[in-house]
Amino acid sequence: MSDPHKEVKADTGSDSKLNSLVTSFNTIFFHYAKWGAILLIAFLVLSGTWYKVDQTERANVRRFGVAQYIAPVQPGFHFKMPFIDTVDKLQVSLTTLHIPPFEVTTVDNQKVTIDENFNYTIPEDKVYHIMYEIGRAGNSDIESQVVPVVKDRTSRIFAVQNMVTVNASRAAIQAEIEKSVSESVEALFGIQPHSLQIAGIIPSAAFMASNEAAVKAKNDAVAAENTKRIRQFEADQIVIRAKGDADSAIEAARGRSQSMLLEAQANKTRQVLDGEGLEARLAAEIKPFGSPDKYIEYLKARATLNWNGQQPQIVAGTGSSANLIIPVPGTAGPVAAK
């Protein structure tokens, strides 16, 4: 059997060693924790003694709420009192302020949603004024001060515009808004305006629907007018073709008439010429005999000399004078001319 007294002594020795280890750990832990806290506090204190100003910024320091400098603090590293100094910074480079979309009303009571951007810079001599004489201290609310002014000046100008002509006059409207806003923000806040852009002009859904209906009606009217003109053109072409055919027929008839007239005139002329030629030939043949009667006697004599004893086929003559016998080849019997 084991001795109870020896077991108690063994347990007591183990507890002593454990307590010694715990005490050593606590001593070491608290030692390093103390130094860690000291270093942390030192870091916080030291880090709160300096600040940095970027090239695009200007700054000032408030100590217990009171601004310490009239002229702005320039870019670089600077020192301040920890915990009691507050650094205010203000961007002086070109800033683009987006104006949240807002509604305006035109002179014809149309709702329009406007989306704008305003570009500005802050002059160095106005930094103190903007930080501590406008709104709350610092630059936390300069944009909230500018936005209502932009909206107000924009609403005033759109209030005299007719929605039908807004798109056509957009450049002039933007120039007028830019001028009004620039003059106002410069006078009120001292900031330097640069430009204003109207990023969007969105008419109401009702206006867009009515405009689309009007455009459709206009397009339908134009289409109807074009159809009418096409039909008129086709009708004119038919009339032109008919007139052309009629004119062609008239010209053809006139040509035939002229041709017939010319042919008749030619026949008449030919007959006249033939008669004149015959007359001239007979006159030439009669002339040597002195008179027509002697010429006829000559013809009778020649016929008598040339007669072959056959019955005459053509007999010509008057009264008691001898007949002129003219044979006609291929006839069935004699033909007498008196």
Residue, then its C-alpha position, 0 to 999 in steps of 0.5 A: m500500500s502507498d503512503p498517503h503522506k508521500e502522495v500529498k508531498a508530491d502534489t504539493g511539489s507539482d502545484s509549486k512548479l505550476n505556480s512558478l511557471v504562471t508567475s513567470f509567464n505573467t511577469i514576462f507578458f505584462h512586461y512586454a505588454k507594457w512596452g507594447a502599449i508604450l510604443l503604441i501610444a508613442f506611435l499614435v502621438l508621433s503620427g498625430t504630429w504631422y500631416k501631408v498636403d497633396q499638390t492638388e490641395r491646400a490646407n489649414v489647421r483648427r486648434f480647439g475649433v479656431a483656424q490657425y492660418i489666414a493663408p492656406v498651408q501649401p503642399g508638403f509635410h507639416f507638423k501639428m499638435p496631436f489630439i488638439d489640432t484638426v487638419d482641413k483640406l480643400q481640393v483646388s485643382l479642376t473639379t467636376l461636380h455632377i449635378p444629380p438628375f432633377e426635373v424642370t418645367t417648361v413654359d408649355n408645362q412639360k416636365v423635363t429631367i436635366d442631367e448636368n456637370f459643372n467644372y470649377t476650381i478654387p482660387e488660392d485666395k478664396v480657400y479660407h473663405i470657402m473653408y470657414e465662411i461658407g457652410r460648416a468648417g472645412n470642405s465637407d459641404i461646398e458641393s452641397q452649397v453649389v448644387p442648389v444654385v445650379k438647379d435654381r438657375t437651370s430651372r429659371i432658364f427652362a421655365v421660359q423655353n418651349m419643349v418643342t424647340v428645346n433640342a433645336s436651341r440646346a446650345a443657346i440654352q446651355a450657354e445661357i445656363e453656364k453664364s448664369v451659374s458662373e456669375s452666381v457661384e463666383a459671386l456667392f462662393g468665390i469659386q472660379p467656374h470653367s464650364l457647364q455641360i448639359a449631359g442629358i435632356i429627357p422629356s416626360a413619357a407623356f411628351m414622348a408618346s404625343n411626339e411619336a404620335a405626331v411624328k407618325a401622323k406627319n409620316d403618314a401624311v407625307a406617305a399619302e402625299n407621296t402616293k398621291r404624287i405617284r398616282q398623279f405622275e402615272a396619270d400624267q404619263i398616260v396622258i402624255r403617252a396618249k397625247g404623243d400617240a395622237d400627235s403621232a397619228i396626226e403627224a402621220a395623217r398629215g404626212r400621208s396628206q402631204s404625200m398625196l398632195l405632192e403626188a397629185q401635184a407631181n401627176k398634174t405637173r407630169q401631165v402638164l409637161d407631157g401635154e406641153g411636150l406633145e404640143a411641142r412635138l406636134a408643133a414641131e412636126i406641123k411647122p414644116f407643113g405650114s398648117p395643121d391641115k397640110y400635116i393631116e394631108y401628109l399623114k393621110a398620104r403616108a398611111t395610103l403608101n403604107w397600107n397593106g390592103q387590110q381593113p382599117q381598124i381605126v378610122a378618123g375623119t369628119g364630114s366629107s373629108a377622107n378618114l384617117i386609118i390607124p391600125v391597132p394591133g390585137t383588136a378584134g375589129p376596126v375602131a373608127a374615130k370621127 
